[in-house]
Amino acid sequence: MGFADVARELLLVAPADFVAERTARQRAARKDDRDLATAIGALRKPAPAAWVIDLLADEGALDDAVDLGPALRKAQADADPKEIATLRRQRSGVVGALAQAGADLAEQAGHPVTTAVLDQVRATIEAAMADPHAGAAVRSGLLVRALESVGFDDVDLDGALADPDAVPDAWSGSDAPPIPIEDARRSRKASRASSPAAAREPKSAPQREPKTDPAAERRAAREAEAEARTASREADAALDRAESELGAAEDRRAELERALADATAEVERLERTRDDAEAASDHARDVFTAARKRRRT
């Protein structure tokens, strides 16, 4: 089983159990594949909204929503107000139904989500409908953070996937091999620049640009992306360790508080026993004294 498959399984685990389950899977993998174990250990705990999206993706519930995106984008490109209104109503119903389905799945998993989280779930589904690359990302079951569509800009997918290389469509929009994020963005910007709308815009005087080495730029972009991803994973791993240690400390504190309560109750019981014994002793002494007096008389 590859890292992407392991990640998909772990991202379905309820947030409260994620760290413990990830640790167990990492230890199991370390025996046979240390690289896989390292990748598992660096897997980020998903944000609550991303977890809900991954639950929906595992059920195959997002397909209809993502498939509605091209029709909506075409209606907007054609400036067809009637079709746009119809599709937007349909989108609203689909998004609302999916958000409720996600809330139900989260509750069944023992981790109900808040209204704020469901708002992020809706925003993520809408982003998947607005951008085909985001659509591929949410259907992958590898989402670790919520998405958002802002105007006509491409949805920002940096750091959104547990294993970007496993979802080439999120970067290239095709069955081609994965390409670096920065290269994909340059390609999209170039595509927009060559569109008819861009052609109508006034052109500035051409400027001489310094010669660059495209291969070197791509290598630098890949290295910078890898370093940023590693730093992010390390930070998330440190946070998860801190959360685990805090949980253990809180459990220990609760255990000590229970022990203190039990000890306090035992001291109180012993004090009552002592008081009863002293009262019985005093009563016996009084009886004894009275008996001696009677005997003397």
C-alpha positions as CSV (number, residue, x, y, z in Angstrom):
1,M,0.0,0.0,0.0
2,G,1.4,3.4,-1.0
3,F,1.5,6.6,1.0
4,A,-1.6,8.1,-0.7
5,D,-3.7,5.0,0.2
6,V,-2.5,5.1,3.8
7,A,-3.1,8.9,3.9
8,R,-6.7,8.4,2.6
9,E,-7.4,5.9,5.4
10,L,-5.9,8.1,8.1
11,L,-7.7,11.2,7.0
12,L,-11.0,9.5,7.6
13,V,-10.2,8.9,11.3
14,A,-12.0,11.1,13.7
15,P,-9.8,14.1,14.7
16,A,-9.7,13.0,18.4
17,D,-8.1,9.7,17.3
18,F,-6.0,10.9,14.5
19,V,-2.6,11.3,16.3
20,A,-2.8,7.9,18.0
21,E,-3.8,6.1,14.8
22,R,-1.1,7.8,12.7
23,T,1.5,6.8,15.3
24,A,0.3,3.2,15.2
25,R,0.4,3.1,11.4
26,Q,3.9,4.7,11.4
27,R,5.2,2.1,13.8
28,A,3.7,-0.7,11.7
29,A,5.2,0.6,8.5
30,R,8.7,1.2,10.0
31,K,9.4,-2.5,10.0
32,D,9.3,-2.9,6.2
33,D,9.5,0.6,4.7
34,R,11.2,3.4,6.6
35,D,10.5,6.0,3.9
36,L,6.8,5.2,4.1
37,A,6.9,5.4,7.9
38,T,8.6,8.9,7.7
39,A,5.9,10.1,5.2
40,I,3.2,8.8,7.5
41,G,4.8,10.5,10.5
42,A,4.8,13.8,8.6
43,L,1.1,13.6,7.6
44,R,-0.8,16.6,8.8
45,K,-3.9,16.3,10.9
46,P,-6.7,17.6,8.6
47,A,-8.7,20.7,9.5
48,P,-12.2,19.8,10.6
49,A,-13.8,21.0,7.3
50,A,-11.2,19.1,5.3
51,W,-12.0,16.0,7.3
52,V,-15.7,16.3,6.5
53,I,-14.9,16.8,2.8
54,D,-12.7,13.6,2.9
55,L,-15.6,11.7,4.5
56,L,-17.9,12.9,1.6
57,A,-15.3,12.0,-1.0
58,D,-15.0,8.5,0.5
59,E,-18.7,8.1,0.0
60,G,-18.4,9.3,-3.6
61,A,-20.9,12.1,-2.7
62,L,-19.0,15.0,-4.3
63,D,-19.1,13.7,-7.9
64,D,-22.4,15.4,-8.9
65,A,-21.3,18.7,-7.3
66,V,-18.0,18.8,-9.2
67,D,-19.7,17.7,-12.4
68,L,-22.1,20.7,-12.2
69,G,-19.1,23.0,-12.3
70,P,-18.4,23.0,-16.0
71,A,-22.0,23.8,-16.9
72,L,-22.0,26.8,-14.4
73,R,-18.7,28.0,-15.8
74,K,-20.0,27.8,-19.4
75,A,-23.2,29.7,-18.5
76,Q,-21.1,32.4,-17.0
77,A,-18.8,32.5,-20.0
78,D,-21.8,32.8,-22.3
79,A,-23.4,35.5,-20.1
80,D,-26.7,33.6,-20.1
81,P,-28.5,35.1,-17.1
82,K,-31.4,32.7,-17.2
83,E,-29.1,29.6,-17.3
84,I,-26.9,31.1,-14.6
85,A,-29.8,31.7,-12.3
86,T,-31.1,28.1,-12.8
87,L,-27.7,26.6,-12.2
88,R,-27.0,28.8,-9.1
89,R,-30.3,27.6,-7.6
90,Q,-29.2,24.0,-8.4
91,R,-25.8,24.7,-6.9
92,S,-27.2,26.1,-3.7
93,G,-29.4,23.0,-3.2
94,V,-26.5,20.6,-3.9
95,V,-24.1,22.4,-1.6
96,G,-26.7,22.6,1.2
97,A,-27.5,18.9,0.9
98,L,-23.9,17.9,0.9
99,A,-23.1,20.0,3.9
100,Q,-25.9,18.3,5.8
101,A,-24.7,14.9,4.6
102,G,-21.2,15.8,5.9
103,A,-22.6,16.9,9.2
104,D,-24.4,13.6,9.5
105,L,-21.3,11.6,8.7
106,A,-19.3,13.6,11.3
107,E,-21.9,13.0,14.0
108,Q,-21.9,9.2,13.1
109,A,-18.2,9.2,13.6
110,G,-18.6,10.7,17.1
111,H,-17.3,14.1,16.2
112,P,-20.1,16.6,15.5
113,V,-18.9,19.8,13.8
114,T,-19.8,23.4,14.4
115,T,-21.7,25.8,12.1
116,A,-18.5,27.6,11.3
117,V,-16.9,24.3,10.1
118,L,-20.0,23.6,7.9
119,D,-19.6,27.1,6.4
120,Q,-16.0,26.1,5.4
121,V,-17.4,22.8,4.0
122,R,-19.8,24.8,1.8
123,A,-17.1,27.2,0.7
124,T,-14.8,24.2,-0.2
125,I,-17.5,22.5,-2.3
126,E,-18.2,25.8,-4.1
127,A,-14.5,26.2,-4.8
128,A,-14.5,22.7,-6.3
129,M,-17.3,23.7,-8.6
130,A,-15.6,26.9,-9.6
131,D,-12.2,25.5,-10.4
132,P,-11.6,22.0,-12.1
133,H,-8.2,21.7,-10.3
134,A,-9.9,22.3,-6.9
135,G,-12.6,19.7,-8.0
136,A,-9.9,17.1,-8.5
137,A,-8.4,18.0,-5.1
138,V,-11.6,17.6,-3.2
139,R,-12.5,14.3,-4.9
140,S,-9.1,12.8,-4.1
141,G,-9.9,12.1,-0.4
142,L,-6.5,13.7,0.4
143,L,-7.6,17.2,1.5
144,V,-6.0,18.6,4.7
145,R,-7.3,22.1,4.7
146,A,-10.5,24.0,3.5
147,L,-10.6,25.7,0.1
148,E,-12.0,29.0,-1.0
149,S,-12.9,30.5,-4.4
150,V,-12.1,34.2,-4.6
151,G,-13.5,36.0,-7.7
152,F,-12.1,34.7,-10.9
153,D,-8.7,33.7,-9.5
154,D,-7.6,30.1,-9.4
155,V,-8.3,28.4,-6.1
156,D,-5.1,28.3,-4.0
157,L,-4.1,24.7,-3.6
158,D,-0.8,25.2,-1.9
159,G,-0.6,22.8,1.1
160,A,-4.1,21.6,0.5
161,L,-3.3,17.9,-0.2
162,A,-1.6,15.3,1.8
163,D,0.1,13.9,-1.3
164,P,0.0,16.4,-4.2
165,D,1.8,14.0,-6.6
166,A,-1.1,11.5,-6.2
167,V,-3.5,14.0,-7.8
168,P,-2.0,15.3,-11.0
169,D,-5.3,16.8,-12.2
170,A,-5.1,19.2,-9.3
171,W,-2.1,20.8,-11.0
172,S,-2.2,20.0,-14.7
173,G,-5.9,19.4,-15.3
174,S,-5.1,16.4,-17.4
175,D,-3.7,12.9,-17.3
176,A,-0.2,14.2,-17.8
177,P,2.4,13.5,-15.1
178,P,2.3,15.9,-12.1
179,I,4.1,19.3,-12.7
180,P,5.3,21.7,-10.0
181,I,2.8,24.1,-8.6
182,E,4.7,27.2,-9.8
183,D,5.0,25.9,-13.3
184,A,1.2,25.1,-13.3
185,R,0.4,28.6,-12.2
186,R,2.6,30.1,-14.9
187,S,0.9,28.0,-17.5
188,R,-2.5,29.1,-16.3
189,K,-1.5,32.8,-16.3
190,A,-0.1,32.4,-19.8
191,S,-3.4,30.8,-20.9
192,R,-5.4,33.7,-19.5
193,A,-3.1,36.2,-21.1
194,S,-3.7,34.7,-24.5
195,S,-7.5,34.8,-24.2
196,P,-9.5,37.1,-26.4
197,A,-10.4,39.4,-23.4
198,A,-6.7,39.8,-22.7
199,A,-6.0,40.5,-26.4
200,R,-8.3,43.5,-26.3
201,E,-6.4,45.1,-23.4
202,P,-3.8,47.8,-24.4
203,K,-0.4,46.4,-24.6
204,S,2.5,48.1,-22.9
205,A,5.8,48.6,-24.7
206,P,7.9,45.4,-24.7
207,Q,10.6,45.2,-22.1
208,R,13.8,43.3,-22.4
209,E,13.9,40.7,-19.8
210,P,17.1,39.2,-18.5
211,K,17.9,35.7,-19.8
212,T,17.0,33.0,-17.4
213,D,17.4,29.3,-17.2
214,P,13.9,27.7,-17.2
215,A,15.3,24.4,-15.9
216,A,17.1,26.1,-13.1
217,E,14.0,28.1,-12.2
218,R,11.9,24.9,-12.1
219,R,14.5,23.2,-9.9
220,A,14.5,26.1,-7.6
221,A,10.7,26.2,-7.5
222,R,10.6,22.5,-6.7
223,E,13.2,22.8,-4.0
224,A,11.5,25.8,-2.4
225,E,8.2,24.0,-2.5
226,A,9.7,20.8,-1.0
227,E,11.4,22.9,1.8
228,A,8.2,24.7,2.6
229,R,6.2,21.4,2.6
230,T,8.8,19.8,4.9
231,A,8.8,22.8,7.3
232,S,5.0,22.7,7.3
233,R,4.9,19.0,8.0
234,E,7.5,19.4,10.8
235,A,5.5,22.2,12.4
236,D,2.3,20.2,12.2
237,A,4.1,17.1,13.6
238,A,5.4,19.2,16.5
239,L,2.0,20.6,17.2
240,D,0.5,17.1,17.1
241,R,3.2,15.9,19.6
242,A,2.4,18.9,21.8
243,E,-1.3,18.1,21.6
244,S,-0.6,14.5,22.5
245,E,1.6,15.4,25.4
246,L,-1.0,17.9,26.6
247,G,-3.7,15.2,26.4
248,A,-1.5,12.8,28.4
249,A,-0.8,15.5,31.0
250,E,-4.5,16.3,31.4
251,D,-5.3,12.6,31.8
252,R,-2.6,12.3,34.5
253,R,-3.9,15.4,36.2
254,A,-7.4,13.9,36.2
255,E,-6.1,10.7,37.6
256,L,-4.3,12.5,40.4
257,E,-7.4,14.6,41.2
258,R,-9.4,11.3,41.4
259,A,-6.7,9.9,43.7
260,L,-6.7,13.0,45.9
261,A,-10.5,12.9,46.1
262,D,-10.4,9.2,47.1
263,A,-7.7,10.0,49.7
264,T,-9.7,12.9,51.1
265,A,-12.8,10.7,51.4
266,E,-10.7,8.0,53.2
267,V,-9.3,10.6,55.6
268,E,-12.8,11.9,56.4
269,R,-14.0,8.3,56.9
270,L,-11.1,7.6,59.3
271,E,-11.8,10.9,61.2
272,R,-15.5,9.8,61.6
273,T,-14.3,6.4,62.8
274,R,-12.0,8.1,65.3
275,D,-14.7,10.4,66.5
276,D,-17.1,7.4,67.0
277,A,-14.3,5.5,68.9
278,E,-13.6,8.5,71.1
279,A,-17.3,8.9,71.8
280,A,-17.6,5.2,72.6
281,S,-14.6,5.4,74.9
282,D,-16.0,8.4,76.7
283,H,-19.3,6.6,77.2
284,A,-17.6,3.5,78.5
285,R,-15.5,5.6,80.9
286,D,-18.7,7.3,82.2
287,V,-20.4,3.9,82.7
288,F,-17.3,2.6,84.5
289,T,-17.1,5.6,86.8
290,A,-20.8,5.4,87.6
291,A,-20.5,1.7,88.4
292,R,-17.6,2.3,90.8
293,K,-19.5,4.9,92.6
294,R,-22.5,2.6,93.1
295,R,-20.2,-0.1,94.4
296,R,-18.6,2.2,97.0
297,T,-22.0,3.2,98.3
